[in-house]
Amino acid sequence: MPNSQSVNPASASEAHASYSPRLCNEDLAPTRDQNWSWYNIFSFWMSDVHSMGGYVVAASFFTLGLASWQVLLCLLVGICIVQICANLVAKPSQMAGVPYAVICRQAFGVFGANIPAVIRGLIAFAWYGIQTYLAANALMLVTLKFWPALAPMTQSSWLGLSQLGWICFGIMWLLQALVFWHGMSAIKRFIDVAGPAVYVVMVALAGWIVWQTGFDGISFTLASKQMSVGEQSWQMITATALVVSYFSGPLLNFGDFSRYGKSMGEIRRGNRWGLPFNFLLFSIVTVVIVSGTQSLFGKMITDPIETVSMVGNDLAVAIGLLTMITATIGINIVANFVSPAFDFSNCSPQKISFRTGGMIAAVGSVLLTPWNLFQSPELIHYTLDVLGAFIGPLFGILLVDFYLIKRGTVSTDDLFNDTPQGKYWYRGGFNPKAIAALLPAVAIGLVISFIPSLHAVANFSWFIGAFLSGGAYRWIARHERATAAATAYTGKVVLQKD
């Protein structure tokens, strides 16, 4: 097993006092509270999976022409890949007790880590806005159900959103900010409830559809169009890749949460129950609902909000949509508030706190007008392609550096050392080798995404970026790997079994 850093809580305060203020604040320093159990990790993934964004992405696979059973298989294979990657990403942050932005200093340098931190923070702008918009859309439907007189406020629009839409978006924006403002302990309690809550609604909705259509109305061979075996195989591979792209954001910064894990054993158990097992149940329910809408309403409905609104009972609709709103708030906080909070704080620890970093992302998300990024299944896939072009290369470099170059070791103190004597100082605080591997991989991914003739290949932008950057960095840093293998870390790093 890789080597692991042993942090002594009793001496943590004294150790932190020696850290450079240019690299450390209370939020970025190694945590002394590694008390998250497997259930907390399980709840994290439940909040991530059980959202309207997750449902929309899963349901959009039907537009590829796949049958229900094929969609289910793609979702399961994709999530198993995510599980493997999550276990790999979790290790370095759990060892050192630091968030993603700080652990990146090992590969990019103590100041060069601001490059992946800012990239991940900007990506959170987009996802935070998208998830807030989906929740706001649900809130608008609830509002119109009980106050139909407000319908005229949906007629005109500004920047693509109606007057009522802006009001609902603002309400959701504030609700999420309130939860986030109370810190990680409040977030932990919230996600413990938010993820399981939506299961109740999803299962109830699936049960209602089965009750309306009968089991004969649920078809696992239903497809939106006829395709050859070769075309079906290609679309299944594409759908699997898109599953990974959808989870690539929270996957990349999973270290922000694994840093609180009691042990890697607890984290792996949480990942196992929170990803394959949990996602399989969620996928079955999703497939049943989407398949049932074809029989019940004469068309496939891939929007959960539209499906819930057709139930008929106003109270049931309100409860269902409000629960989905709660679940979406959960994923938005864990994936798109916490991440940029650490990422932007990493850029200027003494000026940007955890709270300030999160609010920067929240404000930036509005400026992107995110509702224009998620208007159709085709646009959803295009958005995932572009985001994957950035996230894949960061993922590849992070893992190759930790597992292959540094041989599974981390020197926590050097993550906060801004002197040339620090292990991660490299050249002026930047690692030119990591940057040299990152930039071409991102550029190639973006070129693929923006060229129409390469649209089919763009669906694999995350994989392409991860392998290109990882392979390039492995070759460029090959001499550093030899040095690491010959160097015995003493004093700062000790062996510890999982």
Stockholm file with secondary structure:
# STOCKHOLM 1.0

chainA/1-498         MPNSQSVNPASASEAHASYSPRLCNEDLAPTRDQNWSWYNIFSFWMSDVHSMGGYVVAASFFTLGLASWQVLLCLLVGICIVQICANLVAKPSQMAGVPYAVICRQAFGVFGANIPAVIRGLIAFAWYGIQTYLAANALMLVTLKFWPALAPMTQSSWLGLSQLGWICFGIMWLLQALVFWHGMSAIKRFIDVAGPAVYVVMVALAGWIVWQTGFDGISFTLASKQMSVGEQSWQMITATALVVSYFSGPLLNFGDFSRYGKSMGEIRRGNRWGLPFNFLLFSIVTVVIVSGTQSLFGKMITDPIETVSMVGNDLAVAIGLLTMITATIGINIVANFVSPAFDFSNCSPQKISFRTGGMIAAVGSVLLTPWNLFQSPELIHYTLDVLGAFIGPLFGILLVDFYLIKRGTVSTDDLFNDTPQGKYWYRGGFNPKAIAALLPAVAIGLVISFIPSLHAVANFSWFIGAFLSGGAYRWIARHERATAAATAYTGKVVLQKD
#=GR chainA/1-498 SS CCCBCCCCGGGHHHHHHTSCTTTCCTTTSCCSCCCBCHHHHHHHHHHHHSSHHHHHHHHHGGGGTCCHHHHHHHHHHHHHHHHHHHHHHHHHHHHHTCCHHHHTHHHHCTTTTHHHHHHHHHHHHHHHHHHHHHHHHHHHHHHHHHCGGGGGGGTSEETTEEHHHHHHHHHHHHHHHHHHHTCHHHHHHHHHHHHHHHHHHHHHHHHHHHHHHCGGGCCSSCCSSCCCHHHHHHHHHHHHHHHHHHHHHHHHTTHHHHTTBSCHHHHHHHHHIIIIIHHHHHHHHHHHHHHHHHHHHSSCCCCHHHHHHTSCCHHHHHHHHHHHHHHHHHHHHHHHTHHHHHHHHHHSTTTCCHHHHHHHHHHHHHHTCGGGGSSSHHHHHHHHHHHHHHHHHHHHHHHIIIIIISTTCCCTGGGGCCSTTSTTCTBTTBCHHHHHHHHHHHHHHHHHHHCGGGHHHHTTHHHHHHHHHHHHHHHHTHHHHHHHHHCCCCSSCBCCCC
#=GC SS_cons         CCCBCCCCGGGHHHHHHTSCTTTCCTTTSCCSCCCBCHHHHHHHHHHHHSSHHHHHHHHHGGGGTCCHHHHHHHHHHHHHHHHHHHHHHHHHHHHHTCCHHHHTHHHHCTTTTHHHHHHHHHHHHHHHHHHHHHHHHHHHHHHHHHCGGGGGGGTSEETTEEHHHHHHHHHHHHHHHHHHHTCHHHHHHHHHHHHHHHHHHHHHHHHHHHHHHCGGGCCSSCCSSCCCHHHHHHHHHHHHHHHHHHHHHHHHTTHHHHTTBSCHHHHHHHHHIIIIIHHHHHHHHHHHHHHHHHHHHSSCCCCHHHHHHTSCCHHHHHHHHHHHHHHHHHHHHHHHTHHHHHHHHHHSTTTCCHHHHHHHHHHHHHHTCGGGGSSSHHHHHHHHHHHHHHHHHHHHHHHIIIIIISTTCCCTGGGGCCSTTSTTCTBTTBCHHHHHHHHHHHHHHHHHHHCGGGHHHHTTHHHHHHHHHHHHHHHHTHHHHHHHHHCCCCSSCBCCCC
//
